[in-house]
Amino acid sequence: MAIRTLSLLPTRLLLAAALALGATSPGGEKSAPPVKYDITGHIADISADFRAKLTLSGNHKPTRTVTAQADGSYAFRGVAPGSYTLRPSHAKFTFSPSFHTVAVTNHDVPDVAFTAHMIGKKKQ
């Protein structure tokens, strides 16, 4: 009988470890942690002196805001799957397009691009 109890011990330890790592038990008490992805892109024609803000909203989640880097690049990290609206803003610029709608499914969303246009400056 003691041998039988000892042979079950590794199985119980494996089950406990699997549950701790997010596996679902047969009763469904615990689920795997949600998978998250990145939305990245670039704002063209904006000076390093004028860093735009970008707002990500949608998917019944709180709005998130990031500031573009000096080179115009930006990233929203750890975004849950869903549909989002991404909108750049800056007091001295307009943007084309004015927003993007992106769908995060089972992969990152790269290369979401905008072009900045200084307010009052004539387009060439």
C-alpha positions in Angstrom: 0.0 0.0 0.0 2.8 2.4 0.8 4.3 1.9 -2.7 0.9 2.8 -4.3 0.8 6.1 -2.3 4.4 6.9 -3.4 3.6 6.3 -7.0 0.7 8.8 -7.0 2.9 11.5 -5.4 4.6 12.4 -8.7 1.2 12.6 -10.4 -0.1 14.9 -7.8 3.0 17.1 -8.0 2.7 17.3 -11.8 -1.0 18.3 -11.5 -0.2 21.0 -8.9 2.6 22.4 -11.0 0.4 22.4 -14.1 -2.4 24.3 -12.3 0.2 26.8 -10.9 1.3 27.5 -14.5 -2.3 28.2 -15.7 -3.5 24.8 -17.0 -7.2 24.1 -16.7 -8.1 21.3 -14.3 -10.7 18.7 -15.3 -13.3 20.7 -13.3 -12.3 23.9 -15.2 -11.4 25.9 -12.0 -8.4 27.7 -13.6 -7.8 28.8 -17.2 -4.6 29.8 -19.0 -3.4 33.4 -18.8 -4.6 35.5 -21.7 -2.4 35.9 -24.7 -1.4 39.5 -25.5 0.2 41.1 -28.6 1.8 44.3 -29.7 0.6 47.1 -32.0 3.5 49.0 -33.5 4.0 51.7 -36.1 5.5 55.0 -37.2 4.5 58.6 -37.7 6.2 60.1 -40.8 7.1 63.7 -41.3 7.2 64.7 -37.6 10.2 66.4 -36.0 11.8 64.9 -32.9 10.9 68.2 -31.2 7.2 67.4 -31.6 6.5 64.0 -30.2 2.9 63.0 -30.9 0.7 61.1 -28.5 -1.2 58.0 -29.7 -4.4 56.8 -28.1 -5.6 53.2 -28.3 -9.3 52.6 -27.4 -11.9 49.9 -27.8 -12.5 46.3 -26.9 -14.3 47.4 -23.7 -10.9 48.2 -22.2 -9.6 51.4 -20.6 -8.0 53.9 -23.1 -4.2 53.7 -23.3 -1.9 56.4 -24.4 1.8 56.4 -25.5 4.2 59.1 -26.7 6.0 58.4 -30.0 9.7 58.2 -29.9 12.0 60.9 -31.4 12.1 58.9 -34.7 8.3 58.7 -34.8 8.0 55.1 -33.8 5.5 53.9 -31.2 4.4 50.7 -29.6 1.5 49.5 -27.5 2.7 46.3 -25.7 0.5 43.6 -24.2 -2.7 44.2 -26.1 -5.5 41.6 -25.7 -7.2 40.3 -28.8 -10.1 42.5 -30.1 -10.9 45.5 -32.2 -9.3 48.9 -31.5 -9.1 52.5 -32.7 -5.7 54.1 -32.8 -5.6 57.9 -33.0 -2.5 60.2 -33.1 -2.7 63.7 -31.7 -0.6 66.9 -31.3 -1.6 70.5 -31.0 0.6 71.6 -34.0 -0.2 68.8 -36.4 -3.0 67.0 -38.2 -2.6 63.4 -39.3 -3.5 61.3 -42.3 -5.2 59.1 -41.8 -6.8 60.6 -38.7 -7.2 57.2 -37.2 -6.8 53.5 -37.9 -9.0 50.6 -36.8 -7.0 47.5 -36.1 -8.0 44.0 -35.3 -5.7 42.1 -32.9 -6.3 38.4 -33.5 -3.6 35.8 -32.9 -0.5 37.8 -33.8 1.2 41.2 -33.4 -0.1 44.1 -35.6 3.0 45.9 -37.1 3.5 48.9 -39.4 0.4 51.0 -38.5 1.5 54.2 -40.1 0.5 57.8 -40.0 1.8 61.0 -41.7 2.0 64.3 -39.8 1.1 67.6 -41.4 2.1 70.8 -39.6 -0.9 73.1 -39.1 -0.6 76.2 -41.2 2.2 74.8 -43.4 1.4 74.4 -47.1 1.6 70.8 -48.4 4.1 70.4 -51.3 
